[in-house]
Amino acid sequence: MKVLVVNCGSSSLKYQLIDSESEQALAVGLCERIGIDGRLNHTPAGGEKVVIDDPLPNHEVAIQSVLAALTDKQHGVISSLEEINAIGHRVVHGGEKFASSVVITDEVIKAIEECNDLAPLHNPANLIGINACRSIMPGVPMVAVFDTAFHQTMPKEAYLYGIPHEYYDNYKIRRYGFHGTSHSFVSKRAIDITGLEEKNSKVIVCHLGNGASITAVKNGESVDTSMGLTPLEGLIMGTRSGDLDPAILEFIAHKENKSIDDIMTILNKKSGVYGMSGVSSDFRDLEKASNEGNERAADAFRVFCYRVAKYIGSYVAAMNGVDAIAFTAGLGENDKNMRRNVCSYLGYLGIALDEEQNAIRGKETVISTKDSKVKVLVIPTNEELAIARETVALI
């Protein structure tokens, strides 16, 4: 079966065509600047990247361009659209309505629309991609895979906030968590690699990129995670503040004469290591600036690592132990200094790093020593493959 995986943003569309039998990507690509001018970056497996500068006024045209690229005689990978057996869509927020992936129907689309208030920047864009595919390929079955679904196994003590219960009753304000597809994929790989039994396992997954979250996975299920109602809570990230005293919002608003919308823009887009350092949201730039003597950049890096270690420690307590810790996503997979810094706080767990293994970038690797009491791993995430697997299972 060939599955087209679609990840639709407000002005972009990422895609992969995956052969479910070999689990190999036949082609990957990105449509960017949708609604502005448009550019399609398309890379067939084993081939060179092709850049197509065609107008992309909307997502339906972008989908048409993707399908044209996949079937193109020169750089395509299939002979006709009939070879696409199913489409898997990433959907950011499923609220409490979806605890697993689902086949897309009119009722499902309506339920996703009802979650738009919980993810106003993401869900409407995801729906645009779904509707565009339905319009162009009406006979092809489609599946929605939710970022929040994996975390629906959290107990109440992990997801309820300390606010009047009426806000949960009326508006479903609670912790939902995100990056669920990645956390699910990586935790399962960690269990396989270490030879653990899924129903007797305690794994902590650190998904660390520009957006970052940590999840405690006990016996194969998410029992706590760092992101909350929105992706703003939790770790300090590239441009997001993460956890902070809520009274800071009022304090800044009064001091700077800012509206709540202004404050939210600051917390989402001007904070994190970018705001702390004044340099960049990219950790490679932070490291360079730090090496050149920039103290704020060095502070931002240390604070980030400290927060990661604190969350790991709290999840060890939540699960009453840990068998394995896995680092994933762009930063987690590639930054040996960050991993070393984080693990330096975890000696009480009996963790010892193998520095030679820790130096390996972007490959599936056990980076702890053989006698380390807790296994530490680097596991590249593959959300697209996870979405394809969910799609095949349902179709």
MOKA-V791715 format. One record per helix or strand. SS is the DSSP state (a for helix, b for strand). FROM is the first residue (numbers start at 0). LEN is the number of residues. Records with the same first field share a line. If there is no record, write none. Layout:
BEGIN
SS->FROM-LEN, FROM-LEN
END
This chain:
BEGIN
b->1-7, 12-7, 23-9, 38-6, 48-4, 85-6, 101-2, 140-6, 201-7, 211-7, 220-5, 323-5, 352-1, 364-2, 367-1, 374-4
a->58-13, 80-3, 105-8, 115-3, 122-14, 148-5, 155-4, 164-7, 179-15, 197-3, 246-10, 259-10, 271-6, 282-9, 294-25, 328-6, 335-8, 346-3, 354-4, 382-12
END
